[in-house]
Amino acid sequence: MSTKEKTSEELLLKEAIATQNEIVLYNDDVNTFDHVIDTLIYACEHTPEQAEQCSIIVHHNGKCTVKTGVYDDLKPRCSMLLEAGLSAEIV
């Protein structure tokens, strides 16, 4: 592979990474673990294990990235989390 091809591939990779966004879920004192887990399964298509792990991380660290992707995919998912009473944002 030539240097030019490597540079081109590296730029494409950097662009792909730059277009990725994250939904960050924040801890609160209102929602139960079960509600958070069920909502993550529904809104983010988590497995029950993923959802449980995220809920524990949020509880202990105050926040957790629960989904990564392009903005247009994350926006409706974040809205579902917010409508369910969770605290989340796209960053």
N, C-alpha and C positions, 0 to 999 in steps of 0.2 A: 504494500500500500504506500502510495506516495505521500509526501508531506502535505501536499495540497488536499488530497483526499482525507487525510487524518484531520486536518484543520476544518474541512467542511463538515465532517462527521461530528466533531467536537462542537461546532456551532449549532448544528441541528439538535444535539443533545441538550445544550444549554438553553436553546429556545423552548424545547419540550418541557424542561424543568421549570423555566420561567413562567410558562402558561399554567402550571399546576397551582391550585389553590387548596386551602384546607378549611374544613369546618372544625372549629374549636368549641368544645362543650365545656361549660363552666359549672363549678359546684354551687349548690344552693342548699338552704336549710328546709326546703319545702317538699321536694319530690322524693319518693321512696326509691330504693334500689330497683324494685320490681318494675315501677313505672319507667324509670330510665332505661332499663334493660329492654323492656317491651317496645319502647319508642325507638331505640337504636336498631332493633331487629326490623321494625316496620319501615322507618325512614331511611336508614343507611344500609339496609340489607345485610346486617351483621349476622353471624351465627350466634347462638346463645352464649357460647364461650367468649367470643369477641366482645359482645355487649357487656357481659359480666366483667371482663377484664377492664374495659374502658370505664365502667361505672366505679370500679375500685380505684383506678388511677385518678379519676376526677375527684373522688372523695378524699384521697390522700394528698394529691398535688394541687388541687384547686382547679385544674383544667386538663384537657386531653384532646389531642387531634383525633377525631373519630371518622373522618373521611377525607380523602385527597382526590382531586381531579380537576376537570375544567369547570369554570365558573357556572356555565349554563346547566351542568349536571348537578352541581352543589346547591344552587339557589333554591330549587323546590324542596330539596331534602332539608336544608336549613330552616325553611319556612315551616315544614312539618314539625321539626323539633320545637320551634318557637310556639307554634299553635298548640302543642302538647304541654306548654308551660315550662319548657326547659330554657336555659340560658345558653345561647350559642351565637357564633358569628362566623362569617367567612373571612379568612385572612389570606 
